[in-house]
């Protein structure tokens, strides 16, 4: 399994030779026990449980380009998730996609330095800081992709794969910040359209975030479709709102209500209400409901089936509903 990370590695930064080139790759690496944020981005492969190899961006992009899969789905995990937890979720997502169609989608996790559960509120704010501090590393990832895409070899033989993103919970904070930083420092005329779909699931960001002038305004520029999955009885986000009172940002969360006002967000933003099943899939919290119908099941759920149709067709399925931009999954 390929993966990307900005967690600190016990082996230190990638070695660089006197010519300023990356050297001594591939190399075996391991994660530091704490959740310090590294400003570098590491391109790696997971060989087995806690067995990882850093391979560098050249081999990483080449392997993705040469794979048999048609689409790539980058998965950004949420709050209080350790690397092996994220890998376990990735493996399940990959299995669900393989059930739909062999070699159609390859899932690649983005591992940011989320902490371990020590005290829910304290750990929540530590993760918020880590998510914000991760913006620069994942900004560098996007810029490395732009640079790789402009190389002569890629121009003469471009990669035909479509790229999608699935961000869960606080992972949406990482996504939002990275795209904002890309525009701030590099793509100053606006974000290029490079993604097919961005799926924002149970997003732990304010529900105005996709509006013009807000922190997530460039997300919709970067992709053909933005699909926001939300549930009013998501207990994790209810706690998030309460926790954020101390920071005077107690606005309702995007993963609770969908966009605050659909008239104020771009036309390629779609809101999908998952309130009818989220607690059945993830009892009693109702926060991780984007995979199967039960934690121990490999039967895909309503959200996953909807997401699959978006990836396969490139458009949002109507589900026989009058308002395509606001749907109810039931």
Secondary structure as UniProt FT lines:
FT   STRAND          2..7
FT   TURN            10..11
FT   TURN            18..19
FT   STRAND          27..29
FT   STRAND          37..48
FT   TURN            49..50
FT   STRAND          51..54
FT   HELIX           57..66
FT   STRAND          71..76
FT   TURN            79..80
FT   HELIX           83..100
FT   TURN            102..103
FT   STRAND          105..111
FT   HELIX           120..133
FT   HELIX           135..149
FT   HELIX           152..156
FT   STRAND          162..168
FT   TURN            169..170
FT   HELIX           171..185
FT   TURN            188..189
FT   STRAND          195..201
FT   TURN            207..210
FT   TURN            212..213
FT   TURN            215..219
FT   HELIX           220..222
FT   STRAND          223..230
FT   TURN            232..233
FT   HELIX           235..243
FT   HELIX           244..247
FT   HELIX           254..257
FT   HELIX           262..264
FT   TURN            267..268
FT   STRAND          269..273
FT   TURN            275..277
FT   HELIX           278..281
FT   TURN            283..285
FT   TURN            295..296
FT   HELIX           302..313
FT   TURN            319..320
FT   TURN            324..325
FT   STRAND          326..328
//
